[in-house]
Amino acid sequence: MKIAVISDIHANLHALEAVFADLYAEQVDTVYCLGDLVGYGAFPNEVVGFIHDHRIPAVLGNFDEAAAFDLHKPGCRENDVDEYWKVMENFRWTKDVLSDANRSFLQTLPMQLRFKAGSRRVLLVHGSPRRINEYLMADLPIATFEQVSRLAGCELLCVGHTHEQYHRRTGMTSIINPGSVGIPLEGTKAEYAILDLSWRLQVDFRRVDYDVESAVKALKNRNLPVPASMESTRHSQQINRSPAELYRTNKLSNEKNLSKIG
């Protein structure tokens, strides 16, 4: 059995279409989505419609929850104050333009999906089994992953939210993050993963080129802010730095800046 796992599309239709063009040749049995269909990008209705029309099993992400249930904030953190306000501007716009049908669809998404693949028990969540917006960063201590795996009670746990690709093992549990389709933490290629569950688990982390320029143009045409990860200057600064390094570098300034805005 071979499955594809996508996550954190964030209303980036160009990236989503590129991913599906790539995986069509892989002959996967099923595609699963770990949530955050909306937020950041210019095509929330189109992306939700795509997931609905292709009947892709999906779990609820924190952006999906906030937009669908009219929450005040999407429950995420950003690297600095400017990025925070960019997220909030797009989030408010997303709630305004999201159709009733797509809002209703998001409201039906479960917090987690459990199923068996052969002898393996599989659990799909957005942040973690503990919280929809928990950041399970790749470089967290192994004790954290051990706690999460005990709670998950499965052999394969797929998580999203952090926008970074990784595979961690603890005991009998493999914890896999496929990265982000729409807003990867590093670079500008759409990310996802293909898991071969036939016998011994094999993980193929994929990164796909897409039309970033058109995605940026769509945001500007709607007078929406462009995420820093889509800007060429930011890309050139990040290309040789790992997601874990970026997180450690920005953590202190992030907490200090966000404290200024309450």
C-alpha positions as CSV (number, residue, x, y, z in Angstrom):
1,M,0.0,0.0,0.0
2,K,1.3,3.4,-0.9
3,I,-0.2,6.7,0.3
4,A,0.5,10.4,-0.2
5,V,0.3,12.7,2.8
6,I,-0.1,16.5,2.2
7,S,-0.5,19.2,4.8
8,D,-0.6,23.0,5.3
9,I,-1.8,24.0,1.8
10,H,-2.7,27.4,3.0
11,A,-4.9,28.5,0.1
12,N,-2.0,28.1,-2.4
13,L,-3.8,26.6,-5.3
14,H,-0.7,26.8,-7.6
15,A,1.3,24.7,-5.2
16,L,-1.5,22.2,-4.7
17,E,-2.0,21.6,-8.4
18,A,1.7,21.1,-8.8
19,V,1.8,18.5,-6.1
20,F,-1.1,16.6,-7.7
21,A,0.6,16.7,-11.1
22,D,3.7,15.2,-9.4
23,L,1.9,12.5,-7.5
24,Y,-0.3,11.3,-10.4
25,A,2.7,9.5,-11.8
26,E,3.3,7.7,-8.4
27,Q,0.2,5.5,-8.5
28,V,-0.6,6.1,-4.8
29,D,-3.7,4.3,-3.4
30,T,-4.9,7.3,-1.3
31,V,-4.1,10.9,-0.6
32,Y,-4.6,12.2,3.0
33,C,-4.5,15.8,4.1
34,L,-3.4,16.9,7.6
35,G,-5.3,20.2,7.5
36,D,-4.8,24.0,7.2
37,L,-6.4,24.2,3.8
38,V,-6.8,28.0,4.3
39,G,-4.7,31.0,5.5
40,Y,-1.8,32.9,3.9
41,G,-2.8,32.3,0.2
42,A,-5.2,33.8,-2.2
43,F,-7.4,30.8,-3.0
44,P,-9.2,29.6,0.1
45,N,-12.4,28.6,-1.7
46,E,-10.6,27.0,-4.6
47,V,-8.4,24.9,-2.3
48,V,-11.3,23.8,0.0
49,G,-13.3,23.0,-3.2
50,F,-10.4,20.9,-4.6
51,I,-10.1,18.8,-1.4
52,H,-13.9,18.3,-1.3
53,D,-14.2,17.5,-5.0
54,H,-11.3,15.0,-5.0
55,R,-12.8,13.4,-1.8
56,I,-9.5,13.6,0.0
57,P,-9.8,12.5,3.6
58,A,-8.6,15.4,5.8
59,V,-8.3,16.5,9.4
60,L,-9.0,20.0,10.8
61,G,-6.1,22.4,11.0
62,N,-5.9,25.4,13.3
63,F,-6.5,27.9,10.4
64,D,-9.5,25.8,9.2
65,E,-11.0,25.7,12.7
66,A,-10.6,29.5,13.2
67,A,-12.0,30.4,9.8
68,A,-14.9,27.9,10.0
69,F,-16.0,28.7,13.5
70,D,-15.3,32.5,13.3
71,L,-12.6,32.5,16.0
72,H,-10.6,35.7,16.7
73,K,-7.2,34.3,15.9
74,P,-5.9,31.2,14.0
75,G,-3.7,30.0,16.9
76,C,-0.3,30.2,15.2
77,R,2.9,32.0,15.9
78,E,5.0,34.1,13.6
79,N,8.7,35.1,13.5
80,D,8.0,38.8,14.0
81,V,5.4,41.4,14.5
82,D,5.2,42.3,10.7
83,E,4.5,38.7,9.9
84,Y,1.9,38.4,12.6
85,W,-0.1,41.3,11.2
86,K,0.2,39.9,7.7
87,V,-1.3,36.7,8.9
88,M,-4.1,38.5,10.7
89,E,-4.9,40.6,7.6
90,N,-5.2,37.5,5.4
91,F,-7.1,35.6,8.1
92,R,-9.8,38.3,8.3
93,W,-10.0,38.4,4.5
94,T,-10.3,34.6,4.4
95,K,-13.2,34.6,6.8
96,D,-15.0,37.3,4.7
97,V,-14.7,35.5,1.4
98,L,-15.1,31.9,2.5
99,S,-18.3,30.6,1.0
100,D,-21.0,29.1,3.2
101,A,-20.6,25.7,1.6
102,N,-16.9,25.6,2.1
103,R,-17.3,26.9,5.7
104,S,-19.7,24.1,6.4
105,F,-17.3,21.6,4.8
106,L,-14.5,22.7,7.1
107,Q,-16.8,22.4,10.1
108,T,-17.2,18.7,9.3
109,L,-13.5,17.8,9.3
110,P,-12.5,15.6,12.3
111,M,-9.7,16.5,14.7
112,Q,-8.0,13.1,13.9
113,L,-8.2,10.1,11.6
114,R,-7.4,6.6,12.6
115,F,-7.2,3.6,10.3
116,K,-5.1,0.4,9.8
117,A,-2.8,-0.1,6.9
118,G,-1.9,-3.8,6.9
119,S,-0.8,-4.5,10.5
120,R,0.0,-0.9,11.2
121,R,-2.2,1.4,13.2
122,V,-2.1,4.9,11.7
123,L,-3.1,8.2,13.3
124,L,-3.4,11.5,11.3
125,V,-3.5,14.8,13.2
126,H,-2.6,18.4,12.5
127,G,-0.5,19.6,15.4
128,S,-0.3,16.6,17.7
129,P,-2.6,14.2,19.4
130,R,-2.5,16.6,22.4
131,R,-3.4,19.9,20.7
132,I,-4.4,21.0,17.2
133,N,-1.7,23.8,17.2
134,E,1.1,22.1,19.1
135,Y,4.5,22.7,17.4
136,L,6.2,19.3,17.2
137,M,9.5,20.7,15.8
138,A,12.0,18.2,14.4
139,D,14.7,19.1,16.9
140,L,12.6,18.7,20.1
141,P,14.0,16.3,22.7
142,I,13.2,12.6,22.1
143,A,11.3,12.6,25.4
144,T,8.7,14.8,23.8
145,F,8.2,12.4,20.9
146,E,8.0,9.5,23.4
147,Q,5.2,11.2,25.3
148,V,3.3,11.9,22.1
149,S,3.8,8.4,20.7
150,R,2.4,6.9,23.9
151,L,-0.6,9.0,23.7
152,A,-1.1,8.3,20.0
153,G,-1.1,4.5,20.5
154,C,-0.1,3.7,16.9
155,E,2.8,2.6,14.8
156,L,2.6,5.5,12.4
157,L,1.8,9.1,13.4
158,C,1.5,11.8,10.8
159,V,1.6,15.4,11.9
160,G,1.7,18.8,10.2
161,H,1.6,22.4,11.4
162,T,5.4,23.1,11.6
163,H,5.9,23.3,7.8
164,E,9.0,21.1,8.0
165,Q,9.7,17.7,6.6
166,Y,11.1,15.1,9.0
167,H,10.9,11.5,10.2
168,R,11.5,10.7,13.9
169,R,11.4,7.3,15.4
170,T,10.6,6.4,19.0
171,G,10.1,2.8,20.1
172,M,7.7,1.2,17.6
173,T,6.3,4.5,16.4
174,S,7.4,6.5,13.4
175,I,6.4,10.2,13.5
176,I,6.3,11.8,10.0
177,N,5.8,15.4,9.0
178,P,5.3,15.8,5.2
179,G,6.1,19.5,5.3
180,S,3.9,22.2,3.8
181,V,2.4,22.3,0.3
182,G,1.8,26.1,0.3
183,I,4.2,27.8,2.8
184,P,7.2,25.6,3.3
185,L,9.5,26.7,6.2
186,E,12.5,26.5,3.9
187,G,12.6,27.4,0.2
188,T,9.7,27.9,-2.2
189,K,9.0,24.3,-3.4
190,A,5.7,22.6,-2.5
191,E,6.3,19.8,-0.1
192,Y,4.6,16.5,0.6
193,A,5.5,12.9,1.4
194,I,4.8,9.5,-0.2
195,L,4.7,6.6,2.3
196,D,5.2,3.0,1.1
197,L,3.5,0.8,3.7
198,S,3.8,-2.5,1.8
199,W,6.3,-4.1,4.2
200,R,9.0,-2.0,5.8
201,L,8.0,1.7,6.0
202,Q,9.7,3.8,3.2
203,V,9.3,7.5,3.2
204,D,9.9,9.6,0.1
205,F,9.9,13.4,1.0
206,R,9.0,15.3,-2.2
207,R,9.7,18.9,-3.1
208,V,8.0,20.2,-6.3
209,D,8.5,23.4,-8.3
210,Y,5.4,25.5,-8.8
211,D,4.5,28.9,-10.2
212,V,5.5,31.1,-7.2
213,E,5.3,34.3,-9.3
214,S,1.6,33.6,-10.1
215,A,0.8,32.8,-6.5
216,V,2.4,36.1,-5.4
217,K,0.6,38.0,-8.2
218,A,-2.7,36.6,-7.1
219,L,-2.1,37.9,-3.6
220,K,-1.1,41.4,-4.8
221,N,-4.2,41.5,-7.1
222,R,-6.3,41.1,-4.0
223,N,-4.3,43.6,-2.0
224,L,-3.2,40.9,0.3
225,P,0.2,40.7,2.0
226,V,2.8,38.3,0.5
227,P,4.3,35.8,3.0
228,A,8.0,36.3,3.6
229,S,8.7,32.7,2.5
230,M,7.5,33.7,-1.0
231,E,9.8,36.7,-1.4
232,S,13.0,36.1,-3.3
233,T,15.1,38.0,-0.9
234,R,14.0,36.0,2.1
235,H,14.4,32.8,0.0
236,S,18.0,33.6,-0.8
237,Q,18.7,34.2,2.9
238,Q,17.0,30.9,4.0
239,I,18.1,28.5,1.3
240,N,21.2,27.2,3.2
241,R,19.6,27.2,6.6
242,S,17.7,24.3,8.2
243,P,14.2,24.7,9.6
244,A,15.5,23.9,13.1
245,E,18.2,26.7,12.8
246,L,15.6,29.2,11.6
247,Y,13.3,28.3,14.5
248,R,16.1,28.7,17.2
249,T,17.3,32.0,15.6
250,N,13.9,33.6,15.7
251,K,12.4,32.1,18.9
252,L,13.7,34.8,21.2
253,S,12.9,37.8,19.0
254,N,9.5,36.2,18.2
255,E,8.5,36.0,21.9
256,K,9.8,39.5,22.6
257,N,8.0,41.1,19.7
258,L,4.7,39.4,20.2
259,S,4.7,40.4,23.9
260,K,4.5,44.0,22.7
261,I,1.1,43.5,21.0
262,G,-0.4,41.5,23.9
